[in-house]
Amino acid sequence: MGLVPGNLRLLISVPPRNGKSELVSHWTPVWYLSLLPTKKFIVVSYEATFAASWGRKARDSMLAASADLGVKVREDMQAADNWELAEGGGMVTAGIGGPITGRGGDIIVVDDPIKNWEEANSLTVKEAQRNWWVTTLRNRLEPGASIVVIMARWTPDDLIGWLLRESGETWEYIAMPAIAEGQDVLGRQPGELLWPERWPADAVLKTRQGVGEDAWKSQFQQRPEQVAGDCYFDVEVLNRLAQEALPGDVFKPYILGHRYAAFIDSRGEGRDNQALSVMDAQTGVFVVHLENHWPRDEFTERAYKILEDFRFPLLGIEANGVGLAMIDKIMALGYPKDKVIYQDEKRQKPGVAMGSNLRGRILSNLQGAIRVGECLVLSKVAINEMYNFIRQPNGGPEARPGGFDDGIIAMAGANWAGEQVVITSTIVEPHLVRYGSA
């Protein structure tokens, strides 16, 4: 999988003024179209004029090297934002949120979709970009097309954060901090600079002092985070977890003899997600995190298959209207009734009545367990969501406006259900016994 032959889904975060647009929006189209002159290359940025400036540079480079590259730019199609080759390929540019003219793209590059801090923190802008992504950009993909998003990080729920969490696709994510911090994608040792010839140590220090720590961590170190005083979870712990977080839904396979607990947070009204969390009650590791906005039956069937693979863990499901329908569906599929948590001692009302008292208690338990290392979160999606879970003035936790809490509730419920699971296995990974407590 790559730009050639295609089907690449690549996210790159890199600090400002490090040549990312010059490489990806100027020279990559020249290289790609010289190899595959019948293909279409689309570049999108925060505004149309900025994107067109890269279309102009790429076109001029193609014109200058036309003989050497063996391709020719059509004389009647040389606009900066829409130029074509005689072979039929070419380049189109657009501003994010606007129309993309011409036919579809074989490669779509989204380069710097955010203009400034005001846009980065605007829920209106974020929602508009997400809608545009779904309704416009994806409709321009040719079969086998690749997508590359390159930007400095701004917030945990910026475009990269949202795509990692909610796009339903598997992305390769490459983060290149200004100063290496361990397990560096470029193989740098901690403390090594990204581009010392352009940005030596004294210039990097001045930049850090000038922009402040919040902007430094997000835009330059690619570790966007909420202010520690606002975040319900310990930000330092989240930052540590984020360094080893994984994409996907299932992070560890079923282990014979281990006991598992699970919880489904069913979707409410509007844009809420539904989420399944499965915890290995013996190690405290959240081994599954499935979260999306699928239709109810599709989500239930996917969740059932995963739960079946884990030998039907003790399962709690939020007993709202959607949840009760899920319970009926999951039992009809064959889920053992004795593995479902009931609201009443007579076991006549399956499901968990998630009142404010229980919600507050299980969230508090999850917060404490993660802080002291009794639970390990592996999901990138879950960790991004936790960054956006804040403490209200009255102390109560909830998602930041525009954010989600479904995955967090599912994890809190799985941790709560795990307290009810009797541990019998002796098959234990020593370094994961109630993670961090050994």
N, C-alpha and C positions, 0 to 999 in steps of 0.2 A: 504494500500500500504506500503511495506517495503521489507527488504532483504528476509524475509519469509512472504508471499508467492512470492513476486517478483514485477516486473513492477515499481520499484523505480527509480526515476531520482533525484539524490542528489548531490549537490555541497557543499563542506565544505572548508572554508578558515580559516587557523589557523597559528599562527606565527611559525617560524623555531624552532627546538629543543624543541618541546612540546609533543613529543611522538606520533605524528600522524601516522607515518609509523609503529611503534611498534604495535599500536592498529589495524590499518586498514589492513596492508599488512602482519602482522605476526599472530596476535591472531584471527582476524576475519575469515580468511580461516579455522583455526583450529576449531573454534566454528561452523561455517557454515557446513563444511564437516562432522563433527561429527554428526550433525543433519540430513544432507541430503547427504549421502555418494555416491549417484549416480550422483551428480551434478558436474559441472566443474567451477572452480574459476580461473579467469585470473587477473594478476596484471601487470600493465604497468608503467614504470617510464622513466626518462630522458635518461637512457642508460641501455642496456641489463644486464650488470654485476651487477649494483645496484639492478635492479629488481630481478635478480636471487638470490641475497643475502637474500632477504625476502622469496623467495621460499625455500631456504635451511633451514632457521629458522623454517618456518611452517612445512616442512617435518620432521625435527628433533623432533619438539614438538609432532607431530602425532606419530612418532616412539616410543618416550619415554612414551607416554600415551595411546598407542594402546589398551592395555587390559582394561583400565578404560573407554576409549571412545567406545569400542566395534567395532572398525574399524581396518583394516590392510592395510599397505602400501605394494604394490606389490614389491617383491624382484627384479624383472626384469625391473621395471620402477621407479627409484629413483633419476633421474637426478634433480639437483637443479631447473632447469628451466622447467621441465616437469616430474612430478611424478603422479602416479595414485594409487587409492585404489582398493582393490580386488572387491569392489562393483561396480566399473566402473567410479566413479568420480575421481577428482584430481585437481591439480593446474598447471597452465602454466604461465610463466613470459616472458616478452619481453620488449625491448626498444621502446619508442615512435618513430614512423617512420619506424620501422622494421616489419618483418613478425610475425604473431602470429601462431605458429604451433599447430597441433592437431585440434580437433573439436571445435565447438562453446562454448561460455561461458554462464553460467546461471547468473553469476555475473562478471562484469568487473570493476576493480578498477584502476583508473589512479591516481598514487601517485607521486607527485612532477614531473610534466612534463617538468619543466624549470630548467636548471642547474645553470644559473648565470645571471647577469645583461646583459651581452653581448647577450645571447640568448633571454632574455626577451624583448630587444629592437630591435631585428632583424626582419624586415618584411619578410625576406626569411624564417627564422625559423618558424614564425607564420603561414605563408601561407602553408608551408610544413606540419605542424602539423594539420592544418584544413583539408587539402586534405587527409591526412592519416586517420583522424577521419571518414571522409565520405566514403572513398574507402576501408579501411581495418578494422578498429575497428567495425563499425556498421555492417559489413558483418559477424561478428563473434557472433552476438547476437542470442541466442536461444529464442524460443517463451516464452514470459513472463520474459525475462531477466532484470536484474537491472544494472544500471551504477552508480558508485560513483566516483566523482572527488574530490580529497583532495590535497590542496596546499596552500602555502602562496601566497597572491596576489602580482602582480608585476606592471602591467599597466592596465588602463581601458579596453583595448582590448586584455588582456591575454586570456587563454583558458576559464576560467570561464566567463569573460565578453563576449566573442564571443558566448559561448553556450547560455547564458541568452538572447542574442540579436538575434541570427541568426539560432539556431538549429531547430526552428519550434516545439520544445517540451516544455512542462511545467516542470520546475525544481523547486525543493525545495532548497533554498539557506540558509545555516547557516554560518554566519560570527562570529568568536570568536576573538575579539581583545585582545591584551595583557593587555590593561587597558580598563575597561568597560566605555562606553560613553552614556548610556541611552538607554532604551528599549532593554536591553541586553537579548540575547536568553537564557542565563543561569540564568537569574533572578538576576544578580549582580547589586549592586548600582554603580553609576558613580564613577570611581576612584579605584574600586576593581580590584585586579590582577587576571589573568587567572589561574596561578599555583604558588601561593606564596611560597609553600614549596620548589619548585625547583628554582623559579625565584623571590626572595624577592625584595622589593622596591629598595634597593641600586643596585642590579644587573640589574634590569630593567632600572634604570636611566643611568647606565654606558653603557648599550647596546644602549639606545637612543642617547646618546652623541657620541658613537663610530660610529654608522651607518649613522647618519645625518637624517634630518627631512624628506627628500623625501622617503628614504628607510623605515624609521620608520612608516610613514603613510601608505605606501603600504603593506610591508611585515609583520609588527607587528600589525598595527591597522586595516588592511584589507580595507583601503580606498585609493585605487590607484588613483592618480590624476596627471594631467599635471602641469607643472610649471605655476604658476599664470600669469606670464608675457606673456606666449605664448597663453594661452587659451582665446578664443574670449568671452566666457561667464564668469561671475564672479564665480571663483572657490569656494569661501565660500558659495555662494548661491547654487551651484550645490551640494556641500557636504551636505548642509541642506536638499535639496530635495531628495538626494540619501537615506537618513535615512528612509524616508517614501515611497520610490518608490515601485511600484507594478509590478508583472509580468503580462503577458496577453496582450490583445488587447483593450478590452472595460472596462473602469474603473468606469463609472457611467451610470445609465440607463437614458433613455429619461424622461424629466420632462415636463408635459403638461404646455404649455404657455411659456416655454423658447424658445429662438431663437438660432439656431445653424448655424455655418459656417464650411465649409470643404474645403480641398484642397488635390489634388492628384499630387504628384511628380512622373511622369512617368519615366520608366527606360530608360537610355541612352545605350551607347555601353558597352560591356565587363561585368564586375562584378557588375555594379550598381544594387541597389535595386529599388523597387517602393514602395511608401509609401502613406498612407492615414492618415490625421489628421483631427479630428473633435473637434471643440472648442465650448463650451457653451459661446456664446457671452455675456450673461448676467452676468456670474460669472468669466469669464476668465480662466476657467478650461479646459484643453485639456482632453476630456472624452474618446477619441479613439486614439490609435496609432497602426496602422497596417502596418507592414513593412516586406518585404521578397523578395525573388528572384523567385517567382512563375512564371509560364507562364502567358502571358498577360491576356488571357481570364479568367483563374482561379482567378487571382488577381481581375480583374474587377468584376466578379460575387460575390466574397466575399465582396468586397467594396460596391457593390450595396445593398446587403442584410443588411449590417450595416447601410448604409445611409437610407434605407427604414425604418429601426427600429427607426431612428431619424427623421422621417417624412420629408425626403428629404431637407436637409439644403441647403443654398446658396452654390454652389459648383464651385470651380475653378479647372481647370485641365491644367497642363503645355502643351502648344500647340506645342510639337515637333512631330516627326513622330509617335512614339508609343502613345503619348497622344491623337493625333487626332483619332487614331483607337480606343482608349479607349472611347473617347467621343461618337463616332458612336455606340459602343457597349452598353454603359450605357444608351444612349437615346433609343436604340432599346429595351432595357429591360423595359423601361417605365419611365425613369427619366423625370420629368417635365421640359420642355424647359425654362420656366420662372424662374427656380431655378438654371440655369447654367450661369456662367459669360462669357460674350462675349468680343472679342477683339475690336469690333467696335460698334459705336452708332446705326447703322442700324441692329445690331444683326444678321449678316450674317456669322460671323466667330466665332464659339464657341471656348472657350479656352483662356488661358492667355499666351501671348508672354513674356517669362521670359528672357528679356534682362538684361545686366549687371547693368543698372541703377535701374531697378525695383528690381532685386535680392538684390543689396546692400541696398536699402531702406527698404525692408521688413525684411531683416535680422537685420538691425540696430534697427528697431522698436521692433522686437521680443527680441533682447538683452536687450533693455531698459525696456520693459514691465516685463521681468522676473526679472531683477535686482531690480526694485522698488516694485515687488510683485503684479503687475496687472495681471499676468498670472501664472497659477500653472501647472507644468508638473508632471504627476504621473507615467509615463512609465519608467521602468528600462532601456529598450532598448534606448529610446530617451535620457535619462540622460547620459548613457554610450557614446552615439554618441556625445553629447555636450562636454564632456570632451576632445574629440579628434578633436574638431573644433578649429582651431588656427588662430591667426592673423598673416598675412604675413608682411614682412618688409615694404611694401607699405601701410599697414593698412587694406588691404582687407582680408576678412575671407574665409577660405576654409578648407576642411577636411585634417587632417594630412595624409601624404603618407601611403597608405594602408587602410585608414579609409573610412567612408561613410558620405555623407551629405544629403541623400535623406529624411530622417525623419525630419531633421532640416528645410529643404526647405518646406516640407509639413506643419510643424507647423507655419513657418513664413507666408506661404500663407493663412493658416486658420485664423491666427491672422489678417492679412490684409483684408481677406474677412469679418471677424467679424466686422471690422470698418464700413462696408457697410450695416450691418444688423440693422434694427430699433428694439429697445427693447420695448416691450409692456407689458411683464408679470409683475405681482406683486408677483409671487411666487418665493421668493428668500431665499436661505440659508444664514442667516445673516453673518456667518463667511467666506463666500466665495464670497461676493459681490466684483467683480473685485479683486480677491484674494490679501489680504494684505493691501488693501487701506482703509478698514473699520476701 
